[in-house]
Amino acid sequence: MDQVTITTMSTKEKAIAAINQLPDDSDMADIFREIAFITGTDQAREEIARGEGMDATEAKAQLREWISE
């Protein structure tokens, strides 16, 4: 799926597409992880659109702080 397709799909369509791309032997944990990943990236996109995201420099600084704790 490309970026345009992903952003124009409904939540249900995204979930179905994600499940359909998983191997046939995937278990429920695999499905939940994939849906959680999609949910997280959707939330991140929404935060960025609202101006709540951080740039790479800020992210690196925050990561360094977390690692040093």
C-alpha positions, -999 to +999 in steps of 0.1 A: +000+000+000+013+034-008+009+066+014-020+079-006-039+047-004-033+043+034-045+079+042-077+075+022-087+042+036-112+038+065-100+023+097-118-010+089-102-011+055-067-005+070-072-033+094-085-057+067-056-048+044-031-053+072-045-087+081-046-098+044-009-090+040+001-112+069+012-148+063-016-174+065-001-189+096-002-157+116-017-159+150-039-134+169-008-118+185+006-111+151-026-095+140-029-074+172+007-062+168+001-052+132-031-033+141-013-017+171+015-005+148-010+010+124-029+027+152+004+042+165+014+055+132-021+070+126-019+087+160+016+100+152+004+115+119-025+132+136-002+147+163+022+160+136-008+175+117-017+193+149+019+206+153+025+184+183+054+163+168+091+169+173+118+172+147+147+147+145+170+169+166+145+170+194+138+133+191+175+125+193+179+147+224+149+130+241+163+096+233+197+104+247+179+116+279+159+084+282+189+062+276+210+080+303+183+076+330 
